[in-house]
Amino acid sequence: MDTVDRVDLCNYFASRKAARLITKLYEQHLAPSELTSPQFSLLAHLDEIGQALIRELVDVLATERSSIVRALQPLEREGLVKHGADTQGTRRNIVSLTKKGRIA
């Protein structure tokens, strides 16, 4: 068995390859909307639950806080989401869809 065969049989490499191919497919479909995959995930999740703390988005989407913040910035700039301090705690940031975000 040569090296290529061993790598192709490895579950880790196979799952990473599948993830990259799926991401590529979604990004092709999302291209006309100018949304990235992480931005689409955020919008879809917020559409489902209404609003969330950034900490909750980090947990649900299994990503870093900085990645969530970077993905939110253009969405907020385009008026698709809004975020601000939670009324129950000044150190908690809550994110929600706007009307425009629900339509998108």
N, CA, C and O atoms as a GROMACS GRO file, in nm:
protein
  416
    1MET      N    1   0.086  -0.118   0.000
    1MET     CA    2   0.000   0.000   0.000
    1MET      C    3   0.090   0.124   0.000
    1MET      O    4   0.176   0.138   0.087
    2ASP      N    5   0.070   0.212  -0.096
    2ASP     CA    6   0.154   0.332  -0.099
    2ASP      C    7   0.094   0.442  -0.010
    2ASP      O    8  -0.014   0.426   0.047
    3THR      N    9   0.167   0.552   0.001
    3THR     CA   10   0.129   0.661   0.092
    3THR      C   11  -0.009   0.717   0.059
    3THR      O   12  -0.087   0.743   0.151
    4VAL      N   13  -0.040   0.736  -0.068
    4VAL     CA   14  -0.170   0.791  -0.107
    4VAL      C   15  -0.282   0.700  -0.060
    4VAL      O   16  -0.383   0.748  -0.010
    5ASP      N   17  -0.267   0.572  -0.076
    5ASP     CA   18  -0.370   0.478  -0.031
    5ASP      C   19  -0.390   0.487   0.120
    5ASP      O   20  -0.504   0.486   0.167
    6ARG      N   21  -0.281   0.496   0.195
    6ARG     CA   22  -0.293   0.504   0.342
    6ARG      C   23  -0.362   0.632   0.384
    6ARG      O   24  -0.444   0.630   0.475
    7VAL      N   25  -0.330   0.743   0.319
    7VAL     CA   26  -0.394   0.870   0.353
    7VAL      C   27  -0.543   0.864   0.318
    7VAL      O   28  -0.626   0.912   0.394
    8ASP      N   29  -0.576   0.807   0.203
    8ASP     CA   30  -0.716   0.798   0.162
    8ASP      C   31  -0.798   0.710   0.257
    8ASP      O   32  -0.919   0.729   0.269
    9LEU      N   33  -0.734   0.617   0.324
    9LEU     CA   34  -0.805   0.529   0.417
    9LEU      C   35  -0.816   0.588   0.558
    9LEU      O   36  -0.887   0.533   0.642
   10CYS      N   37  -0.749   0.696   0.583
   10CYS     CA   38  -0.751   0.759   0.716
   10CYS      C   39  -0.881   0.838   0.733
   10CYS      O   40  -0.912   0.924   0.652
   11ASN      N   41  -0.955   0.808   0.838
   11ASN     CA   42  -1.082   0.877   0.863
   11ASN      C   43  -1.064   1.027   0.881
   11ASN      O   44  -1.148   1.105   0.836
   12TYR      N   45  -0.957   1.068   0.947
   12TYR     CA   46  -0.932   1.210   0.969
   12TYR      C   47  -0.919   1.282   0.836
   12TYR      O   48  -0.988   1.381   0.812
   13PHE      N   49  -0.832   1.233   0.749
   13PHE     CA   50  -0.811   1.299   0.620
   13PHE      C   51  -0.936   1.293   0.534
   13PHE      O   52  -0.969   1.390   0.465
   14ALA      N   53  -1.007   1.181   0.538
   14ALA     CA   54  -1.131   1.170   0.460
   14ALA      C   55  -1.236   1.269   0.508
   14ALA      O   56  -1.304   1.331   0.425
   15SER      N   57  -1.251   1.285   0.638
   15SER     CA   58  -1.352   1.378   0.690
   15SER      C   59  -1.313   1.523   0.661
   15SER      O   60  -1.400   1.605   0.631
   16ARG      N   61  -1.185   1.556   0.670
   16ARG     CA   62  -1.140   1.692   0.638
   16ARG      C   63  -1.162   1.721   0.489
   16ARG      O   64  -1.205   1.831   0.453
   17LYS      N   65  -1.133   1.624   0.405
   17LYS     CA   66  -1.153   1.641   0.261
   17LYS      C   67  -1.302   1.661   0.231
   17LYS      O   68  -1.339   1.749   0.153
   18ALA      N   69  -1.387   1.581   0.293
   18ALA     CA   70  -1.531   1.594   0.273
   18ALA      C   71  -1.580   1.732   0.320
   18ALA      O   72  -1.661   1.795   0.253
   19ALA      N   73  -1.530   1.777   0.433
   19ALA     CA   74  -1.570   1.909   0.485
   19ALA      C   75  -1.529   2.020   0.389
   19ALA      O   76  -1.606   2.114   0.366
   20ARG      N   77  -1.409   2.010   0.334
   20ARG     CA   78  -1.364   2.112   0.238
   20ARG      C   79  -1.451   2.112   0.112
   20ARG      O   80  -1.485   2.218   0.060
   21LEU      N   81  -1.485   1.994   0.064
   21LEU     CA   82  -1.568   1.984  -0.057
   21LEU      C   83  -1.709   2.038  -0.032
   21LEU      O   84  -1.765   2.107  -0.117
   22ILE      N   85  -1.766   2.008   0.083
   22ILE     CA   86  -1.898   2.058   0.118
   22ILE      C   87  -1.895   2.210   0.132
   22ILE      O   88  -1.984   2.278   0.083
   23THR      N   89  -1.793   2.262   0.198
   23THR     CA   90  -1.778   2.407   0.213
   23THR      C   91  -1.767   2.473   0.078
   23THR      O   92  -1.829   2.576   0.053
   24LYS      N   93  -1.688   2.416  -0.010
   24LYS     CA   94  -1.670   2.472  -0.145
   24LYS      C   95  -1.804   2.476  -0.219
   24LYS      O   96  -1.836   2.574  -0.285
   25LEU      N   97  -1.882   2.370  -0.208
   25LEU     CA   98  -2.012   2.363  -0.273
   25LEU      C   99  -2.105   2.471  -0.219
   25LEU      O  100  -2.169   2.542  -0.297
   26TYR      N  101  -2.112   2.485  -0.088
   26TYR     CA  102  -2.197   2.588  -0.028
   26TYR      C  103  -2.150   2.728  -0.067
   26TYR      O  104  -2.232   2.815  -0.095
   27GLU      N  105  -2.021   2.750  -0.068
   27GLU     CA  106  -1.970   2.883  -0.103
   27GLU      C  107  -2.002   2.919  -0.247
   27GLU      O  108  -2.026   3.036  -0.278
   28GLN      N  109  -2.003   2.820  -0.335
   28GLN     CA  110  -2.043   2.847  -0.474
   28GLN      C  111  -2.189   2.891  -0.480
   28GLN      O  112  -2.224   2.982  -0.555
   29HIS      N  113  -2.274   2.825  -0.402
   29HIS     CA  114  -2.416   2.860  -0.400
   29HIS      C  115  -2.442   2.994  -0.330
   29HIS      O  116  -2.537   3.064  -0.363
   30LEU      N  117  -2.358   3.027  -0.232
   30LEU     CA  118  -2.374   3.151  -0.158
   30LEU      C  119  -2.313   3.272  -0.229
   30LEU      O  120  -2.343   3.386  -0.194
   31ALA      N  121  -2.228   3.249  -0.327
   31ALA     CA  122  -2.156   3.358  -0.393
   31ALA      C  123  -2.245   3.472  -0.441
   31ALA      O  124  -2.211   3.588  -0.420
   32PRO      N  125  -2.359   3.444  -0.505
   32PRO     CA  126  -2.444   3.555  -0.550
   32PRO      C  127  -2.493   3.645  -0.436
   32PRO      O  128  -2.516   3.764  -0.456
   33SER      N  129  -2.509   3.589  -0.318
   33SER     CA  130  -2.558   3.667  -0.204
   33SER      C  131  -2.444   3.742  -0.134
   33SER      O  132  -2.469   3.826  -0.047
   34GLU      N  133  -2.322   3.712  -0.173
   34GLU     CA  134  -2.202   3.770  -0.112
   34GLU      C  135  -2.187   3.737   0.036
   34GLU      O  136  -2.122   3.810   0.111
   35LEU      N  137  -2.248   3.625   0.079
   35LEU     CA  138  -2.232   3.577   0.216
   35LEU      C  139  -2.127   3.468   0.218
   35LEU      O  140  -2.114   3.389   0.124
   36THR      N  141  -2.051   3.464   0.327
   36THR     CA  142  -1.959   3.353   0.347
   36THR      C  143  -2.033   3.242   0.421
   36THR      O  144  -2.142   3.263   0.474
   37SER      N  145  -1.974   3.125   0.425
   37SER     CA  146  -2.035   3.013   0.498
   37SER      C  147  -2.056   3.047   0.646
   37SER      O  148  -2.165   3.020   0.698
   38PRO      N  149  -1.957   3.104   0.715
   38PRO     CA  150  -1.980   3.139   0.855
   38PRO      C  151  -2.092   3.243   0.873
   38PRO      O  152  -2.168   3.236   0.969
   39GLN      N  153  -2.100   3.338   0.781
   39GLN     CA  154  -2.207   3.438   0.791
   39GLN      C  155  -2.344   3.373   0.770
   39GLN      O  156  -2.440   3.406   0.840
   40PHE      N  157  -2.352   3.283   0.673
   40PHE     CA  158  -2.478   3.212   0.649
   40PHE      C  159  -2.518   3.132   0.772
   40PHE      O  160  -2.634   3.131   0.811
   41SER      N  161  -2.421   3.065   0.834
   41SER     CA  162  -2.449   2.987   0.955
   41SER      C  163  -2.504   3.075   1.066
   41SER      O  164  -2.599   3.038   1.134
   42LEU      N  165  -2.444   3.191   1.084
   42LEU     CA  166  -2.491   3.286   1.186
   42LEU      C  167  -2.634   3.330   1.157
   42LEU      O  168  -2.719   3.327   1.246
   43LEU      N  169  -2.660   3.371   1.033
   43LEU     CA  170  -2.794   3.417   0.998
   43LEU      C  171  -2.897   3.306   1.015
   43LEU      O  172  -3.005   3.329   1.068
   44ALA      N  173  -2.864   3.186   0.971
   44ALA     CA  174  -2.957   3.074   0.982
   44ALA      C  175  -2.986   3.041   1.129
   44ALA      O  176  -3.101   3.016   1.165
   45HIS      N  177  -2.883   3.042   1.212
   45HIS     CA  178  -2.903   3.012   1.353
   45HIS      C  179  -2.986   3.121   1.420
   45HIS      O  180  -3.078   3.091   1.497
   46LEU      N  181  -2.955   3.246   1.393
   46LEU     CA  182  -3.032   3.355   1.452
   46LEU      C  183  -3.176   3.355   1.403
   46LEU      O  184  -3.267   3.390   1.478
   47ASP      N  185  -3.198   3.317   1.278
   47ASP     CA  186  -3.334   3.308   1.226
   47ASP      C  187  -3.413   3.201   1.302
   47ASP      O  188  -3.533   3.216   1.324
   48GLU      N  189  -3.345   3.097   1.340
   48GLU     CA  190  -3.409   2.986   1.411
   48GLU      C  191  -3.444   3.023   1.555
   48GLU      O  192  -3.552   2.991   1.603
   49ILE      N  193  -3.351   3.091   1.625
   49ILE     CA  194  -3.371   3.114   1.769
   49ILE      C  195  -3.407   3.258   1.805
   49ILE      O  196  -3.446   3.285   1.918
   50GLY      N  197  -3.394   3.350   1.712
   50GLY     CA  198  -3.431   3.489   1.737
   50GLY      C  199  -3.316   3.577   1.781
   50GLY      O  200  -3.284   3.675   1.714
   51GLN      N  201  -3.252   3.543   1.891
   51GLN     CA  202  -3.138   3.619   1.940
   51GLN      C  203  -3.048   3.528   2.022
   51GLN      O  204  -3.091   3.423   2.069
   52ALA      N  205  -2.923   3.570   2.038
   52ALA     CA  206  -2.829   3.487   2.114
   52ALA      C  207  -2.717   3.573   2.168
   52ALA      O  208  -2.683   3.677   2.112
   53LEU      N  209  -2.662   3.528   2.277
   53LEU     CA  210  -2.539   3.588   2.328
   53LEU      C  211  -2.425   3.543   2.239
   53LEU      O  212  -2.429   3.433   2.184
   54ILE      N  213  -2.324   3.625   2.225
   54ILE     CA  214  -2.208   3.586   2.145
   54ILE      C  215  -2.148   3.457   2.200
   54ILE      O  216  -2.107   3.370   2.124
   55ARG      N  217  -2.144   3.444   2.331
   55ARG     CA  218  -2.091   3.323   2.395
   55ARG      C  219  -2.170   3.199   2.349
   55ARG      O  220  -2.111   3.093   2.327
   56GLU      N  221  -2.302   3.213   2.336
   56GLU     CA  222  -2.384   3.101   2.290
   56GLU      C  223  -2.354   3.068   2.144
   56GLU      O  224  -2.351   2.950   2.107
   57LEU      N  225  -2.333   3.170   2.062
   57LEU     CA  226  -2.299   3.146   1.921
   57LEU      C  227  -2.167   3.072   1.909
   57LEU      O  228  -2.152   2.983   1.825
   58VAL      N  229  -2.072   3.108   1.994
   58VAL     CA  230  -1.942   3.040   1.995
   58VAL      C  231  -1.962   2.891   2.023
   58VAL      O  232  -1.904   2.807   1.955
   59ASP      N  233  -2.045   2.860   2.122
   59ASP     CA  234  -2.070   2.721   2.159
   59ASP      C  235  -2.145   2.645   2.051
   59ASP      O  236  -2.106   2.535   2.012
   60VAL      N  237  -2.254   2.704   2.002
   60VAL     CA  238  -2.339   2.635   1.904
   60VAL      C  239  -2.267   2.614   1.772
   60VAL      O  240  -2.279   2.508   1.710
   61LEU      N  241  -2.191   2.715   1.727
   61LEU     CA  242  -2.125   2.706   1.598
   61LEU      C  243  -1.984   2.648   1.606
   61LEU      O  244  -1.915   2.634   1.505
   62ALA      N  245  -1.942   2.615   1.728
   62ALA     CA  246  -1.812   2.551   1.752
   62ALA      C  247  -1.698   2.627   1.684
   62ALA      O  248  -1.622   2.571   1.605
   63THR      N  249  -1.689   2.756   1.717
   63THR     CA  250  -1.585   2.838   1.659
   63THR      C  251  -1.532   2.935   1.763
   63THR      O  252  -1.585   2.943   1.874
   64GLU      N  253  -1.429   3.007   1.728
   64GLU     CA  254  -1.368   3.104   1.820
   64GLU      C  255  -1.451   3.232   1.825
   64GLU      O  256  -1.519   3.268   1.729
   65ARG      N  257  -1.444   3.299   1.939
   65ARG     CA  258  -1.516   3.425   1.956
   65ARG      C  259  -1.473   3.527   1.851
   65ARG      O  260  -1.557   3.598   1.795
   66SER      N  261  -1.344   3.534   1.824
   66SER     CA  262  -1.294   3.631   1.726
   66SER      C  263  -1.351   3.603   1.586
   66SER      O  264  -1.375   3.696   1.510
   67SER      N  265  -1.371   3.477   1.553
   67SER     CA  266  -1.430   3.442   1.422
   67SER      C  267  -1.576   3.486   1.415
   67SER      O  268  -1.621   3.534   1.311
   68ILE      N  269  -1.648   3.471   1.524
   68ILE     CA  270  -1.788   3.516   1.529
   68ILE      C  271  -1.793   3.668   1.511
   68ILE      O  272  -1.873   3.718   1.432
   69VAL      N  273  -1.709   3.739   1.584
   69VAL     CA  274  -1.707   3.884   1.577
   69VAL      C  275  -1.672   3.931   1.436
   69VAL      O  276  -1.734   4.024   1.384
   70ARG      N  277  -1.573   3.867   1.373
   70ARG     CA  278  -1.535   3.903   1.235
   70ARG      C  279  -1.648   3.876   1.136
   70ARG      O  280  -1.671   3.954   1.044
   71ALA      N  281  -1.720   3.766   1.156
   71ALA     CA  282  -1.831   3.734   1.066
   71ALA      C  283  -1.949   3.829   1.086
   71ALA      O  284  -2.022   3.858   0.992
   72LEU      N  285  -1.967   3.877   1.210
   72LEU     CA  286  -2.079   3.966   1.239
   72LEU      C  287  -2.059   4.108   1.185
   72LEU      O  288  -2.156   4.174   1.150
   73GLN      N  289  -1.934   4.153   1.178
   73GLN     CA  290  -1.908   4.292   1.140
   73GLN      C  291  -1.970   4.332   1.006
   73GLN      O  292  -2.042   4.432   1.000
   74PRO      N  293  -1.946   4.256   0.897
   74PRO     CA  294  -2.010   4.295   0.770
   74PRO      C  295  -2.162   4.278   0.773
   74PRO      O  296  -2.235   4.352   0.707
   75LEU      N  297  -2.211   4.180   0.849
   75LEU     CA  298  -2.355   4.161   0.860
   75LEU      C  299  -2.421   4.279   0.930
   75LEU      O  300  -2.530   4.321   0.893
   76GLU      N  301  -2.354   4.331   1.030
   76GLU     CA  302  -2.406   4.448   1.100
   76GLU      C  303  -2.396   4.572   1.010
   76GLU      O  304  -2.488   4.655   1.006
   77ARG      N  305  -2.286   4.584   0.938
   77ARG     CA  306  -2.267   4.697   0.847
   77ARG      C  307  -2.377   4.700   0.740
   77ARG      O  308  -2.423   4.807   0.700
   78GLU      N  309  -2.418   4.582   0.694
   78GLU     CA  310  -2.522   4.572   0.591
   78GLU      C  311  -2.662   4.580   0.650
   78GLU      O  312  -2.761   4.578   0.577
   79GLY      N  313  -2.672   4.590   0.782
   79GLY     CA  314  -2.802   4.602   0.848
   79GLY      C  315  -2.878   4.472   0.862
   79GLY      O  316  -3.000   4.472   0.880
   80LEU      N  317  -2.806   4.358   0.853
   80LEU     CA  318  -2.871   4.228   0.864
   80LEU      C  319  -2.883   4.181   1.009
   80LEU      O  320  -2.976   4.108   1.043
   81VAL      N  321  -2.792   4.224   1.094
   81VAL     CA  322  -2.796   4.190   1.236
   81VAL      C  323  -2.769   4.316   1.318
   81VAL      O  324  -2.716   4.415   1.267
   82LYS      N  325  -2.806   4.308   1.442
   82LYS     CA  326  -2.770   4.414   1.535
   82LYS      C  327  -2.722   4.347   1.663
   82LYS      O  328  -2.767   4.238   1.699
   83HIS      N  329  -2.630   4.413   1.729
   83HIS     CA  330  -2.588   4.359   1.857
   83HIS      C  331  -2.553   4.472   1.952
   83HIS      O  332  -2.514   4.581   1.911
   84GLY      N  333  -2.569   4.441   2.077
   84GLY     CA  334  -2.543   4.539   2.181
   84GLY      C  335  -2.544   4.472   2.316
   84GLY      O  336  -2.554   4.350   2.326
   85ALA      N  337  -2.533   4.553   2.418
   85ALA     CA  338  -2.529   4.500   2.554
   85ALA      C  339  -2.664   4.441   2.591
   85ALA      O  340  -2.769   4.500   2.562
   86ASP      N  341  -2.662   4.327   2.656
   86ASP     CA  342  -2.782   4.263   2.707
   86ASP      C  343  -2.837   4.347   2.822
   86ASP      O  344  -2.760   4.400   2.902
   87THR      N  345  -2.966   4.360   2.830
   87THR     CA  346  -3.026   4.440   2.937
   87THR      C  347  -3.006   4.376   3.074
   87THR      O  348  -3.018   4.444   3.177
   88GLN      N  349  -2.976   4.248   3.077
   88GLN     CA  350  -2.956   4.179   3.205
   88GLN      C  351  -2.811   4.178   3.251
   88GLN      O  352  -2.782   4.131   3.361
   89GLY      N  353  -2.721   4.228   3.172
   89GLY     CA  354  -2.580   4.230   3.209
   89GLY      C  355  -2.500   4.314   3.112
   89GLY      O  356  -2.505   4.290   2.992
   90THR      N  357  -2.427   4.411   3.161
   90THR     CA  358  -2.356   4.503   3.072
   90THR      C  359  -2.240   4.437   3.000
   90THR      O  360  -2.195   4.488   2.897
   91ARG      N  361  -2.189   4.327   3.051
   91ARG     CA  362  -2.075   4.262   2.986
   91ARG      C  363  -2.117   4.154   2.887
   91ARG      O  364  -2.032   4.086   2.828
   92ARG      N  365  -2.246   4.137   2.869
   92ARG     CA  366  -2.295   4.034   2.778
   92ARG      C  367  -2.345   4.099   2.650
   92ARG      O  368  -2.426   4.192   2.654
   93ASN      N  369  -2.296   4.051   2.537
   93ASN     CA  370  -2.338   4.104   2.407
   93ASN      C  371  -2.440   4.011   2.345
   93ASN      O  372  -2.415   3.891   2.330
   94ILE      N  373  -2.554   4.067   2.309
   94ILE     CA  374  -2.661   3.988   2.248
   94ILE      C  375  -2.673   4.027   2.101
   94ILE      O  376  -2.661   4.144   2.066
   95VAL      N  377  -2.698   3.928   2.016
   95VAL     CA  378  -2.707   3.948   1.872
   95VAL      C  379  -2.845   3.903   1.825
   95VAL      O  380  -2.897   3.801   1.870
   96SER      N  381  -2.904   3.980   1.735
   96SER     CA  382  -3.034   3.942   1.679
   96SER      C  383  -3.041   3.987   1.533
   96SER      O  384  -2.966   4.074   1.489
   97LEU      N  385  -3.133   3.924   1.461
   97LEU     CA  386  -3.156   3.963   1.321
   97LEU      C  387  -3.240   4.089   1.316
   97LEU      O  388  -3.323   4.114   1.402
   98THR      N  389  -3.216   4.167   1.213
   98THR     CA  390  -3.303   4.281   1.184
   98THR      C  391  -3.411   4.232   1.086
   98THR      O  392  -3.408   4.118   1.042
   99LYS      N  393  -3.506   4.319   1.053
   99LYS     CA  394  -3.606   4.284   0.952
   99LYS      C  395  -3.537   4.249   0.821
   99LYS      O  396  -3.572   4.151   0.755
  100LYS      N  397  -3.440   4.330   0.783
  100LYS     CA  398  -3.365   4.307   0.660
  100LYS      C  399  -3.294   4.172   0.664
  100LYS      O  400  -3.288   4.102   0.563
  101GLY      N  401  -3.241   4.135   0.781
  101GLY     CA  402  -3.173   4.008   0.798
  101GLY      C  403  -3.266   3.890   0.785
  101GLY      O  404  -3.226   3.785   0.734
  102ARG      N  405  -3.388   3.905   0.829
  102ARG     CA  406  -3.487   3.796   0.817
  102ARG      C  407  -3.525   3.773   0.669
  102ARG      O  408  -3.551   3.661   0.627
  103ILE      N  409  -3.527   3.882   0.594
  103ILE     CA  410  -3.562   3.870   0.451
  103ILE      C  411  -3.447   3.805   0.374
  103ILE      O  412  -3.470   3.725   0.283
  104ALA      N  413  -3.324   3.840   0.411
  104ALA     CA  414  -3.206   3.786   0.340
  104ALA      C  415  -3.201   3.638   0.360
  104ALA      O  416  -3.110   3.572   0.309
   0.00000   0.00000   0.00000
